[in-house]
Amino acid sequence: MFEVGKYEHGPAAFAEYDPRAPQVAQLLIDAIQQRDPRVVVEHIGSTAVPGCRGKGVIDLAVTYNAGDLEPAKAAVDALGFQKQTGRDPWPETRPMRVASVSALGASFQAHAHVIERNGPEHKILITFRDALCRDSQLRIAYERNKQEILARGIIDSLEYSNAKESFIATILSRLANP
C-alpha cells in the first residue's frame, strides 16, 4: 500500500540507487491504470534503470491516445498528485503532476509526465531509458554527468534538469545515427 501526499520541493542531489523505487513505481502504475484503462503508464528516468544513481525521483510517463488528455490528467489527479507550483511549470497541454509517496518504509518524490502515447517525447524518454538499461558504460557516464553538474554548484532542480539536456541530446543523436 502507499500514501500520496504533498510534494516536497528540495535541491537536486545525488543519491544511491534505491531498489524499492521500481516497486513504488509499479504501485503507482497499477493505481493510475485502474482509474482509467485507456491510460498506459511506464516507469522512466533514472529510478527505472537498475543501479542508476541520481536524484531518486520516480518519473512516470502517463501516456494517452490522441483526444484523451483530460481523462489522463484526471486519473493522476484522483490519486492526489498535484499540479506543479513554482517557476516554469509544464503547461496544462503537456502537464507534469508531482507528489510525495510514502511506501515500503520510505518517502519518494514522484513526477507524472502526462504525454501522448507514441508521440515524439514518449519515444525519446523510452529510447533514453532503454539505452541506459542496456549499456552500463552509458549509465556510468550519465551518473558522472550528474555529479559534475552538482559539483559546479547547480542544485536548483530546474537548472539541474536543464544542465543534463546537452548530455541527453548527444546520446540520443548517437542512438539515431549509429
Secondary structure, 3 states (H helix, E strand, C coil): CEEEECCCCCCCCCECCCCCHHHHHHHHHHHHHHHCCCCEEEEECHHHCCCCCECCCEEEEEEECCCCHHHHHHHHHCCCCEECCCCCCCCCCCCEEEEEEEECCEEEEEEEEEEECCCHHHHHHHHHHHHHHHCHHHHHHHHHHHHHHHHCCCCCHHHHHHHHHHHHHHHHHHHHCC
